[in-house]
Amino acid sequence: MVRVRKRLGDILVDEGVISPKQLSEALEKQRGSSKKLGDILVEMKLISGEEILKVLGEQMGIPYISMSRAAVEKEAILSLKREVAERFNVVPISKNGGVLHVAMDDPLDIFAIDAIEEASGFEVSQAIANGDEVRNAIEKYYSPVFLKGEDDSREGSKEEHGDISAVDVVDKVLKKAVMEGASDVHIEAEATIVRIRFRIDGILHQMMTYSKGMHSAIISRIKVMAKLDITEKRIPQDGRVETELSGRSIDMRISTLPTVFGEKVVIRLLDKDNVRVSLESLGFQGENLANLENLISRPNGIFFVTGPTGSGKTSTLYAAINEINSLEKNIITLEDPVEYQLEIINQVQINPGAGLTFASGLRSVLRQDPDVIMIGEIRDLETAEIAIESAMTGHLVFSTLHTNSAVGTISRLIDMGVQPFLLSATLAGVLGQRLIRRLCPHCKRERQVTEAEAQALGVDLGSTIYEANGCSLCRDTGYQGRTALIELLMVDKDMRSLISRGSSTETLKGEAESKGMKTMKQQGYEKVLEGVTTMEEVLRVAQDDI
């Protein structure tokens, strides 16, 4: 077993997570304080607690596991008594042959490991996890609800299961969704069943089914929670619920849609505990991170984040705003909807029914003496023109746009009707983005590249890369978590000249690449060589076209 000899600060500097200067500032703050260095770094927003555990795990040669994503098996919990789990703050995750996989906050405690092996009768394979998450998991998985719960693969009607009610079903589905780290819950009616699917790491997975007789009661329960009209089943409805699930503050966006077999409901889960994400935690690093930080530190100009729905645009904008947020700046946002509530920042909810659109709201915002303006999305020429005027009069403007690439944003705005000379004068940069699944660190395996892959990656035919395998810790998908694939277009004087002349997208892309811009596919190939993801995942997400 490998023991960590270096201090945490030195490890983080060596790994390139923080700079020596940042470490010195953190150590200075720590003097005279009883707080740990890790807590100081988290308070300074230099790193998240999860990132610290990941780095420590890599140094120890022990995998990190997030309890919110762990697929805990009932059989594993039953292998270890609760008093042992509580004494050593450990949670069994899964059993594989004669090995018991566990999560613990001190994986180098050899006395604890010996005690767990003696109590369970299994060899222990440990992963490092957040101590508070482990304590919460003990409460959750050693509870009668979990140990005596029904099989999730198939749920019967109330008649088949006695006292099961719509309230119980909805509560169970939502708690499981949060535990699995789902971003969306799909509740779908078919001829004889109600199908429940979770979107996890961007992919839909079937989690459970219920008899069709439960459909009406489930939908009504969700509508009551969201204060929707339970008698109206012919038209779509939208609502919102703020609640606490598994000790976490969750904002749920509810959308109903009438279908042939009954109403479908999609619930988007927004975890308010994840508001303070950093650019580094989203996958930004190196030159891209430095360029992005320069862009968002400008006094004026327009910066766009582009990509399809679900590509992480809003998360990136929130991380960028958090980066520059301070009491010295008046930051105002126009959003539809306001997904997360941020400190200091003035957030405005768009309400077209009341006459508050992006365009009208932006006019009012300009009379509020803003330094930075975030517009949730540029949807029409009127909003685009006001945003450009704002940038020309000394404001820094952030917004999103639905395009396939960073360079494609320019032609999209011009097609809207924006004058090329105005765009060239105000555009600071564009970030094209997709989210790509990360390989599960517990089960990924090496393989040799094919001839086509070697040519695409620019490596020798004998080189190796990693592929997905699948284990209990990743729900047998081979992937765990996501990271960003980006292409960052920096607008310099040469690019401004091309934009003002109305140059083609191909010409603009060639200029950007000649100045060092890497496409999303190129960045994806780099992550394949780093062992972060697979070729299949890059080809699924990244596109050649502009």
VEXDREN-2710 file (C-alpha; in Angstrom, 1 decimal):
% VEXDREN-2710
k/r/px/py/pz
1/MET/0.0/0.0/0.0
2/VAL/1.4/3.4/-1.0
3/ARG/1.6/6.1/1.6
4/VAL/1.5/9.8/0.9
5/ARG/4.8/11.4/1.9
6/LYS/4.3/14.8/0.4
7/ARG/2.2/17.6/2.0
8/LEU/-1.1/18.3/0.3
9/GLY/0.0/21.7/-0.9
10/ASP/3.1/20.3/-2.6
11/ILE/1.1/17.6/-4.2
12/LEU/-1.4/20.1/-5.7
13/VAL/1.4/22.2/-7.1
14/ASP/3.2/19.2/-8.6
15/GLU/-0.1/18.2/-10.2
16/GLY/-0.6/21.7/-11.7
17/VAL/-3.9/22.1/-9.8
18/ILE/-2.7/25.3/-8.1
19/SER/0.3/27.6/-8.6
20/PRO/3.1/28.1/-6.1
21/LYS/1.8/31.7/-5.6
22/GLN/-1.6/30.4/-4.8
23/LEU/-0.2/27.9/-2.3
24/SER/1.8/30.7/-0.6
25/GLU/-1.4/32.8/-0.3
26/ALA/-3.3/29.9/1.2
27/LEU/-0.6/29.1/3.7
28/GLU/-0.6/32.7/4.7
29/LYS/-4.3/32.6/5.3
30/GLN/-3.9/29.4/7.3
31/ARG/-1.4/30.9/9.8
32/GLY/-3.2/31.7/13.0
33/SER/-6.1/29.5/11.9
34/SER/-7.1/26.1/13.1
35/LYS/-8.5/25.2/9.6
36/LYS/-6.9/22.6/7.4
37/LEU/-5.1/23.7/4.2
38/GLY/-7.7/21.9/2.1
39/ASP/-10.5/23.8/3.7
40/ILE/-8.6/27.1/3.1
41/LEU/-8.1/26.3/-0.6
42/VAL/-11.8/25.4/-1.0
43/GLU/-12.8/28.7/0.7
44/MET/-10.5/30.6/-1.8
45/LYS/-12.3/28.8/-4.7
46/LEU/-9.0/27.5/-5.9
47/ILE/-10.1/23.9/-5.8
48/SER/-13.2/21.9/-4.8
49/GLY/-13.2/19.3/-2.1
50/GLU/-13.8/16.6/-4.7
51/GLU/-10.7/17.7/-6.6
52/ILE/-8.6/17.4/-3.5
53/LEU/-9.8/13.8/-2.9
54/LYS/-9.1/12.9/-6.5
55/VAL/-5.5/14.2/-6.3
56/LEU/-4.9/12.4/-3.0
57/GLY/-6.4/9.2/-4.4
58/GLU/-4.1/9.4/-7.4
59/GLN/-1.1/9.9/-5.2
60/MET/-2.0/6.9/-3.0
61/GLY/-2.9/4.7/-6.0
62/ILE/-6.4/4.5/-4.6
63/PRO/-9.5/5.4/-6.7
64/TYR/-11.8/8.3/-5.7
65/ILE/-15.5/7.6/-5.5
66/SER/-18.4/10.1/-5.3
67/MET/-21.1/8.7/-3.0
68/SER/-23.8/10.6/-5.0
69/ARG/-22.8/8.5/-8.1
70/ALA/-22.0/5.2/-6.4
71/ALA/-24.3/2.3/-7.3
72/VAL/-24.5/0.7/-3.8
73/GLU/-25.6/-3.0/-3.8
74/LYS/-27.9/-4.3/-1.0
75/GLU/-25.9/-7.5/-0.8
76/ALA/-22.7/-5.5/0.0
77/ILE/-24.4/-3.5/2.8
78/LEU/-25.6/-6.8/4.3
79/SER/-22.0/-8.1/4.4
80/LEU/-21.0/-5.6/7.1
81/LYS/-22.7/-4.7/10.3
82/ARG/-23.8/-1.1/10.8
83/GLU/-21.8/-0.7/14.0
84/VAL/-18.6/-1.6/12.1
85/ALA/-19.4/0.8/9.3
86/GLU/-20.1/3.6/11.7
87/ARG/-16.9/2.9/13.8
88/PHE/-14.6/3.2/10.8
89/ASN/-16.8/5.5/8.6
90/VAL/-17.0/3.1/5.7
91/VAL/-19.7/2.1/3.3
92/PRO/-19.7/-1.2/1.4
93/ILE/-20.4/-0.6/-2.3
94/SER/-20.3/-3.9/-4.1
95/LYS/-19.1/-7.5/-3.9
96/ASN/-17.1/-9.2/-6.6
97/GLY/-16.1/-12.8/-5.9
98/GLY/-14.2/-12.7/-2.6
99/VAL/-13.6/-9.0/-2.7
100/LEU/-15.7/-6.4/-0.9
101/HIS/-15.4/-2.9/-2.5
102/VAL/-15.8/-0.1/0.1
103/ALA/-15.7/3.7/0.3
104/MET/-14.0/5.4/3.2
105/ASP/-12.5/8.7/4.1
106/ASP/-9.2/7.2/5.4
107/PRO/-8.3/4.4/3.0
108/LEU/-4.8/4.1/4.5
109/ASP/-6.1/3.1/8.0
110/ILE/-4.8/-0.5/8.0
111/PHE/-6.4/-1.3/11.4
112/ALA/-9.8/-0.4/10.0
113/ILE/-9.2/-2.5/6.9
114/ASP/-8.1/-5.5/9.0
115/ALA/-11.3/-5.1/11.2
116/ILE/-13.5/-4.8/8.1
117/GLU/-12.0/-7.9/6.5
118/GLU/-12.4/-9.9/9.8
119/ALA/-16.0/-8.7/10.3
120/SER/-17.1/-9.3/6.7
121/GLY/-15.0/-12.3/5.8
122/PHE/-14.0/-10.6/2.5
123/GLU/-10.8/-9.1/1.2
124/VAL/-11.2/-5.4/1.1
125/SER/-10.7/-3.1/-1.9
126/GLN/-11.0/0.5/-0.8
127/ALA/-11.8/3.8/-2.5
128/ILE/-11.4/7.3/-1.0
129/ALA/-14.6/9.3/-0.5
130/ASN/-15.7/12.5/1.3
131/GLY/-16.2/11.8/5.0
132/ASP/-19.5/13.6/5.3
133/GLU/-20.9/11.8/2.2
134/VAL/-19.9/8.5/3.7
135/ARG/-21.7/9.3/7.0
136/ASN/-24.8/10.3/5.1
137/ALA/-24.5/7.1/3.0
138/ILE/-24.4/5.0/6.2
139/GLU/-27.7/6.6/7.3
140/LYS/-29.2/6.0/3.9
141/TYR/-28.1/2.5/3.0
142/TYR/-28.5/1.0/6.5
143/SER/-32.0/2.3/6.7
144/PRO/-35.1/-0.1/6.6
145/VAL/-36.3/1.8/3.5
146/PHE/-33.2/0.7/1.5
147/LEU/-32.7/-2.8/3.1
148/LYS/-36.4/-3.8/2.8
149/GLY/-37.3/-1.8/-0.4
150/GLU/-38.8/-3.4/-3.5
151/ASP/-36.8/-4.4/-6.5
152/ASP/-36.4/-1.3/-8.8
153/SER/-36.5/-3.3/-12.0
154/ARG/-40.2/-3.8/-11.9
155/GLU/-42.8/-2.1/-9.7
156/GLY/-46.4/-3.4/-9.6
157/SER/-49.6/-1.6/-9.0
158/LYS/-51.1/-0.6/-5.6
159/GLU/-53.1/-3.8/-5.6
160/GLU/-49.9/-5.9/-6.1
161/HIS/-47.9/-4.1/-3.4
162/GLY/-50.5/-3.3/-0.8
163/ASP/-49.8/0.1/0.7
164/ILE/-47.6/1.6/-2.1
165/SER/-49.0/5.0/-3.1
166/ALA/-48.2/7.7/-5.7
167/VAL/-46.5/9.8/-3.0
168/ASP/-44.2/6.8/-2.1
169/VAL/-43.4/6.2/-5.8
170/VAL/-42.6/9.8/-6.6
171/ASP/-40.5/10.2/-3.5
172/LYS/-38.6/7.0/-4.2
173/VAL/-38.0/7.9/-7.9
174/LEU/-36.7/11.4/-7.0
175/LYS/-34.4/10.1/-4.2
176/LYS/-32.9/7.5/-6.4
177/ALA/-32.4/10.1/-9.2
178/VAL/-30.4/12.3/-6.8
179/MET/-28.4/9.3/-5.5
180/GLU/-27.5/8.2/-9.1
181/GLY/-26.5/11.8/-10.1
182/ALA/-29.2/12.0/-12.8
183/SER/-29.8/15.4/-14.5
184/ASP/-33.3/14.5/-15.8
185/VAL/-36.0/12.0/-15.0
186/HIS/-38.4/10.8/-17.8
187/ILE/-41.7/9.4/-16.8
188/GLU/-43.4/7.9/-19.9
189/ALA/-46.7/6.1/-20.4
190/GLU/-46.9/3.1/-22.7
191/ALA/-49.8/0.7/-23.5
192/THR/-49.4/-1.4/-20.3
193/ILE/-46.6/0.1/-18.2
194/VAL/-45.1/3.4/-16.9
195/ARG/-41.4/3.6/-17.8
196/ILE/-39.0/5.6/-15.7
197/ARG/-35.7/6.6/-17.3
198/PHE/-32.8/8.7/-15.8
199/ARG/-30.4/10.7/-17.9
200/ILE/-27.0/10.1/-16.3
201/ASP/-23.8/11.6/-17.8
202/GLY/-25.9/12.6/-20.9
203/ILE/-27.3/9.1/-21.6
204/LEU/-30.8/7.8/-20.8
205/HIS/-31.0/4.6/-18.7
206/GLN/-34.1/2.7/-17.9
207/MET/-34.3/2.4/-14.1
208/MET/-37.7/1.0/-13.2
209/THR/-41.3/0.3/-14.5
210/TYR/-44.7/0.5/-12.9
211/SER/-48.1/-0.9/-14.0
212/LYS/-50.2/1.4/-16.2
213/GLY/-52.7/1.7/-13.3
214/MET/-50.2/3.9/-11.4
215/HIS/-49.8/6.4/-14.2
216/SER/-52.6/8.9/-13.5
217/ALA/-51.8/9.0/-9.7
218/ILE/-48.0/9.5/-10.4
219/ILE/-48.7/12.4/-12.8
220/SER/-51.2/14.0/-10.5
221/ARG/-48.8/13.9/-7.6
222/ILE/-46.1/15.6/-9.6
223/LYS/-48.5/18.3/-10.8
224/VAL/-49.6/19.0/-7.2
225/MET/-46.0/19.4/-6.2
226/ALA/-45.4/21.9/-9.1
227/LYS/-48.7/23.7/-8.5
228/LEU/-50.0/22.7/-12.0
229/ASP/-53.6/22.1/-13.2
230/ILE/-54.2/18.4/-12.5
231/THR/-57.5/18.5/-14.5
232/GLU/-55.7/19.8/-17.7
233/LYS/-54.3/16.9/-19.7
234/ARG/-54.6/18.2/-23.3
235/ILE/-51.9/20.8/-23.4
236/PRO/-48.3/21.0/-22.1
237/GLN/-47.6/22.6/-18.7
238/ASP/-44.4/23.8/-17.0
239/GLY/-43.7/24.2/-13.3
240/ARG/-41.0/24.4/-10.7
241/VAL/-40.4/22.8/-7.3
242/GLU/-37.8/23.6/-4.7
243/THR/-37.2/20.8/-2.2
244/GLU/-34.6/18.9/-0.2
245/LEU/-33.7/15.3/-1.2
246/SER/-31.1/13.2/0.6
247/GLY/-29.9/16.2/2.5
248/ARG/-29.3/18.2/-0.7
249/SER/-31.2/21.3/-1.9
250/ILE/-32.7/20.5/-5.3
251/ASP/-34.5/22.7/-7.8
252/MET/-36.8/20.7/-10.0
253/ARG/-38.1/21.9/-13.4
254/ILE/-41.3/20.1/-14.4
255/SER/-42.5/19.7/-18.0
256/THR/-45.6/17.8/-19.0
257/LEU/-46.5/16.7/-22.6
258/PRO/-49.6/14.9/-23.8
259/THR/-48.8/11.7/-25.7
260/VAL/-50.9/8.9/-27.3
261/PHE/-50.8/6.7/-24.1
262/GLY/-51.0/9.6/-21.6
263/GLU/-49.0/12.5/-20.3
264/LYS/-45.2/12.3/-20.3
265/VAL/-43.3/14.2/-17.6
266/VAL/-39.7/15.3/-17.6
267/ILE/-38.1/16.5/-14.4
268/ARG/-34.8/18.4/-14.7
269/LEU/-32.9/18.2/-11.4
270/LEU/-30.7/21.2/-10.5
271/ASP/-28.4/20.6/-7.5
272/LYS/-28.0/23.9/-5.8
273/ASP/-24.9/22.5/-3.9
274/ASN/-23.1/22.5/-7.3
275/VAL/-23.5/26.2/-8.0
276/ARG/-20.0/27.2/-7.1
277/VAL/-18.3/25.3/-9.9
278/SER/-14.9/26.4/-11.1
279/LEU/-13.6/26.6/-14.6
280/GLU/-11.0/24.0/-13.7
281/SER/-13.5/21.5/-12.4
282/LEU/-15.4/21.8/-15.7
283/GLY/-12.3/20.6/-17.6
284/PHE/-10.6/23.9/-18.6
285/GLN/-6.9/23.8/-18.3
286/GLY/-3.6/25.1/-19.7
287/GLU/-3.7/27.7/-22.6
288/ASN/-7.5/27.5/-22.9
289/LEU/-8.0/28.3/-19.3
290/ALA/-5.6/31.3/-19.5
291/ASN/-7.2/32.6/-22.6
292/LEU/-10.7/32.2/-21.2
293/GLU/-9.7/34.1/-18.0
294/ASN/-8.3/36.9/-20.1
295/LEU/-11.6/37.1/-22.0
296/ILE/-13.8/37.3/-19.0
297/SER/-11.6/39.9/-17.3
298/ARG/-12.0/42.4/-20.2
299/PRO/-13.8/45.7/-19.4
300/ASN/-16.0/45.4/-22.5
301/GLY/-17.0/43.3/-25.5
302/ILE/-19.2/40.2/-26.1
303/PHE/-18.3/36.7/-25.2
304/PHE/-20.5/33.8/-26.4
305/VAL/-20.7/30.2/-25.2
306/THR/-22.3/27.9/-27.9
307/GLY/-23.5/24.4/-28.2
308/PRO/-26.7/22.3/-28.2
309/THR/-29.1/21.9/-25.2
310/GLY/-27.4/20.0/-22.4
311/SER/-23.8/20.8/-23.5
312/GLY/-23.1/22.7/-20.2
313/LYS/-23.3/26.2/-21.5
314/THR/-25.1/27.6/-18.4
315/SER/-22.6/25.9/-16.1
316/THR/-19.7/27.5/-17.9
317/LEU/-21.4/30.9/-17.8
318/TYR/-22.0/30.6/-14.1
319/ALA/-18.4/29.5/-13.5
320/ALA/-17.2/32.4/-15.5
321/ILE/-19.4/34.9/-13.6
322/ASN/-18.3/33.3/-10.2
323/GLU/-14.7/33.9/-11.4
324/ILE/-15.1/37.7/-11.7
325/ASN/-17.9/38.2/-9.1
326/SER/-17.0/40.8/-6.4
327/LEU/-18.6/43.6/-4.5
328/GLU/-16.8/46.1/-6.8
329/LYS/-18.8/45.0/-9.8
330/ASN/-22.5/45.3/-10.6
331/ILE/-23.4/42.1/-12.4
332/ILE/-26.9/41.6/-13.8
333/THR/-28.3/38.5/-15.5
334/LEU/-31.4/38.0/-17.7
335/GLU/-32.3/34.3/-17.6
336/ASP/-35.1/32.0/-18.7
337/PRO/-35.3/30.3/-16.3
338/VAL/-33.0/31.4/-13.5
339/GLU/-31.4/28.0/-12.8
340/TYR/-29.2/28.8/-9.8
341/GLN/-29.3/31.7/-7.4
342/LEU/-26.0/33.4/-6.9
343/GLU/-24.7/35.7/-4.2
344/ILE/-24.2/39.5/-4.9
345/ILE/-25.4/39.0/-8.5
346/ASN/-28.7/40.6/-9.6
347/GLN/-30.7/37.9/-11.5
348/VAL/-33.8/38.7/-13.5
349/GLN/-36.3/36.0/-14.6
350/ILE/-37.7/36.6/-18.1
351/ASN/-41.5/36.7/-18.3
352/PRO/-42.8/37.1/-21.8
353/GLY/-46.4/36.9/-20.7
354/ALA/-45.9/40.0/-18.6
355/GLY/-44.0/41.8/-21.4
356/LEU/-40.5/41.1/-19.9
357/THR/-38.5/39.7/-22.8
358/PHE/-34.7/39.5/-23.3
359/ALA/-34.9/42.7/-25.4
360/SER/-37.1/44.8/-23.1
361/GLY/-35.3/43.5/-20.0
362/LEU/-31.9/44.4/-21.5
363/ARG/-33.0/48.0/-22.1
364/SER/-34.0/48.3/-18.5
365/VAL/-30.8/46.6/-17.3
366/LEU/-28.7/49.3/-19.1
367/ARG/-30.3/51.9/-16.9
368/GLN/-29.1/50.0/-13.8
369/ASP/-25.4/51.0/-14.2
370/PRO/-24.2/47.5/-14.9
371/ASP/-20.5/46.5/-15.3
372/VAL/-21.3/42.9/-16.6
373/ILE/-24.5/41.7/-18.2
374/MET/-25.3/38.0/-18.8
375/ILE/-28.1/37.3/-21.3
376/GLY/-29.4/33.7/-21.1
377/GLU/-29.7/33.4/-24.8
378/ILE/-29.6/35.6/-28.0
379/ARG/-32.8/34.5/-29.7
380/ASP/-33.5/37.4/-32.1
381/LEU/-32.0/40.3/-34.0
382/GLU/-33.4/42.9/-31.5
383/THR/-31.7/41.3/-28.5
384/ALA/-28.5/40.9/-30.5
385/GLU/-28.4/44.5/-31.6
386/ILE/-29.0/45.8/-28.0
387/ALA/-26.3/43.4/-26.7
388/ILE/-23.8/44.8/-29.3
389/GLU/-24.7/48.4/-28.4
390/SER/-24.1/47.5/-24.7
391/ALA/-20.6/46.2/-25.6
392/MET/-19.8/49.3/-27.6
393/THR/-20.7/51.5/-24.7
394/GLY/-18.3/49.9/-22.2
395/HIS/-20.1/46.8/-20.9
396/LEU/-18.9/43.2/-20.8
397/VAL/-21.7/41.0/-22.1
398/PHE/-22.0/37.2/-21.7
399/SER/-24.5/35.1/-23.7
400/THR/-25.2/31.8/-25.3
401/LEU/-26.2/30.8/-28.8
402/HIS/-27.2/27.4/-30.4
403/THR/-24.6/26.7/-33.0
404/ASN/-22.5/23.6/-33.9
405/SER/-19.1/25.3/-33.5
406/ALA/-17.4/28.4/-32.2
407/VAL/-16.7/29.8/-35.7
408/GLY/-20.3/29.0/-36.8
409/THR/-21.5/31.7/-34.2
410/ILE/-20.3/34.5/-36.5
411/SER/-22.3/33.3/-39.5
412/ARG/-25.3/32.6/-37.3
413/LEU/-25.3/36.2/-36.0
414/ILE/-24.8/37.7/-39.5
415/ASP/-27.7/35.5/-40.8
416/MET/-29.8/37.0/-38.0
417/GLY/-29.2/40.4/-39.5
418/VAL/-26.3/41.7/-37.4
419/GLN/-24.0/44.0/-39.4
420/PRO/-20.5/42.4/-39.9
421/PHE/-18.7/45.7/-39.0
422/LEU/-20.6/46.0/-35.7
423/LEU/-19.9/42.3/-34.8
424/SER/-16.2/42.7/-35.6
425/ALA/-15.9/45.7/-33.4
426/THR/-17.5/44.1/-30.3
427/LEU/-16.9/40.3/-30.5
428/ALA/-14.2/39.3/-27.9
429/GLY/-14.4/35.5/-28.2
430/VAL/-16.5/32.4/-28.7
431/LEU/-16.4/29.2/-26.7
432/GLY/-17.8/26.1/-28.5
433/GLN/-18.6/23.3/-26.0
434/ARG/-19.8/19.7/-25.7
435/LEU/-19.8/17.4/-22.7
436/ILE/-18.1/14.0/-23.1
437/ARG/-18.2/11.0/-20.7
438/ARG/-15.1/10.1/-18.7
439/LEU/-13.9/6.6/-18.5
440/CYS/-14.6/4.9/-15.2
441/PRO/-11.2/4.9/-13.4
442/HIS/-12.0/1.6/-11.6
443/CYS/-12.5/-0.6/-14.6
444/LYS/-11.1/1.0/-17.8
445/ARG/-8.7/-1.3/-19.7
446/GLU/-6.0/-0.9/-22.2
447/ARG/-6.1/-2.0/-25.9
448/GLN/-4.0/-1.4/-29.0
449/VAL/-5.2/1.2/-31.5
450/THR/-6.5/0.2/-34.9
451/GLU/-4.9/1.4/-38.1
452/ALA/-7.6/4.1/-38.6
453/GLU/-7.3/5.2/-34.9
454/ALA/-3.5/5.4/-35.1
455/GLN/-3.8/7.7/-38.2
456/ALA/-6.4/9.9/-36.5
457/LEU/-4.5/10.2/-33.3
458/GLY/-1.1/10.6/-34.9
459/VAL/0.5/7.7/-33.0
460/ASP/2.3/4.5/-33.9
461/LEU/0.3/1.4/-34.7
462/GLY/1.6/-0.4/-31.6
463/SER/0.3/2.4/-29.2
464/THR/-2.3/1.7/-26.6
465/ILE/-5.4/3.6/-25.5
466/TYR/-8.2/2.8/-23.0
467/GLU/-11.6/1.5/-23.7
468/ALA/-14.8/1.2/-21.5
469/ASN/-15.4/-2.0/-19.6
470/GLY/-18.0/-1.7/-16.9
471/CYS/-18.3/-2.5/-13.2
472/SER/-20.7/-2.0/-10.3
473/LEU/-19.2/1.4/-9.5
474/CYS/-20.3/2.8/-12.9
475/ARG/-23.5/0.9/-13.3
476/ASP/-21.7/-1.3/-15.9
477/THR/-21.5/1.6/-18.4
478/GLY/-17.7/1.9/-18.4
479/TYR/-18.1/5.7/-17.8
480/GLN/-18.3/7.8/-14.7
481/GLY/-18.8/11.6/-14.9
482/ARG/-18.3/14.0/-17.7
483/THR/-15.8/16.7/-18.8
484/ALA/-15.9/19.5/-21.4
485/LEU/-14.7/19.4/-24.9
486/ILE/-14.1/22.9/-26.1
487/GLU/-12.9/25.1/-28.9
488/LEU/-12.0/28.6/-28.0
489/LEU/-12.1/31.3/-30.7
490/MET/-10.0/34.4/-29.8
491/VAL/-10.9/37.4/-31.9
492/ASP/-7.8/39.4/-32.8
493/LYS/-7.3/42.2/-35.3
494/ASP/-6.8/39.8/-38.2
495/MET/-10.0/37.9/-37.4
496/ARG/-11.9/41.3/-37.0
497/SER/-10.8/42.3/-40.4
498/LEU/-12.1/39.0/-41.9
499/ILE/-15.4/39.3/-40.1
500/SER/-15.9/42.9/-41.2
501/ARG/-15.3/41.8/-44.8
502/GLY/-18.0/39.1/-44.5
503/SER/-15.5/36.2/-45.0
504/SER/-16.8/32.7/-45.3
505/THR/-17.0/30.3/-42.3
506/GLU/-14.3/28.1/-43.9
507/THR/-11.9/31.1/-44.1
508/LEU/-12.6/32.1/-40.5
509/LYS/-12.0/28.6/-39.3
510/GLY/-8.7/28.4/-41.2
511/GLU/-7.5/31.7/-39.7
512/ALA/-8.5/30.6/-36.2
513/GLU/-6.7/27.2/-36.5
514/SER/-3.6/29.0/-37.9
515/LYS/-3.6/31.1/-34.7
516/GLY/-3.7/27.9/-32.5
517/MET/-7.3/27.1/-32.0
518/LYS/-7.9/23.4/-31.5
519/THR/-11.3/22.0/-32.6
520/MET/-13.4/19.9/-30.2
521/LYS/-12.4/16.7/-32.1
522/GLN/-8.7/17.5/-31.7
523/GLN/-9.2/18.2/-28.0
524/GLY/-11.1/14.9/-27.8
525/TYR/-8.3/13.0/-29.3
526/GLU/-5.9/14.5/-26.7
527/LYS/-8.2/13.2/-24.0
528/VAL/-8.2/9.8/-25.6
529/LEU/-4.4/9.7/-25.4
530/GLU/-4.5/10.9/-21.8
531/GLY/-6.8/8.0/-20.9
532/VAL/-9.7/10.3/-20.0
533/THR/-12.2/9.0/-22.6
534/THR/-12.6/6.7/-25.6
535/MET/-12.5/7.1/-29.3
536/GLU/-16.1/6.0/-29.5
537/GLU/-17.2/8.7/-27.2
538/VAL/-15.2/11.4/-29.1
539/LEU/-16.8/10.3/-32.4
540/ARG/-20.2/10.3/-30.7
541/VAL/-20.0/13.8/-29.4
542/ALA/-17.6/15.8/-31.7
543/GLN/-18.3/16.7/-35.3
544/ASP/-16.3/17.4/-38.3
545/ASP/-18.7/19.9/-39.8
546/ILE/-18.8/23.6/-39.0
END
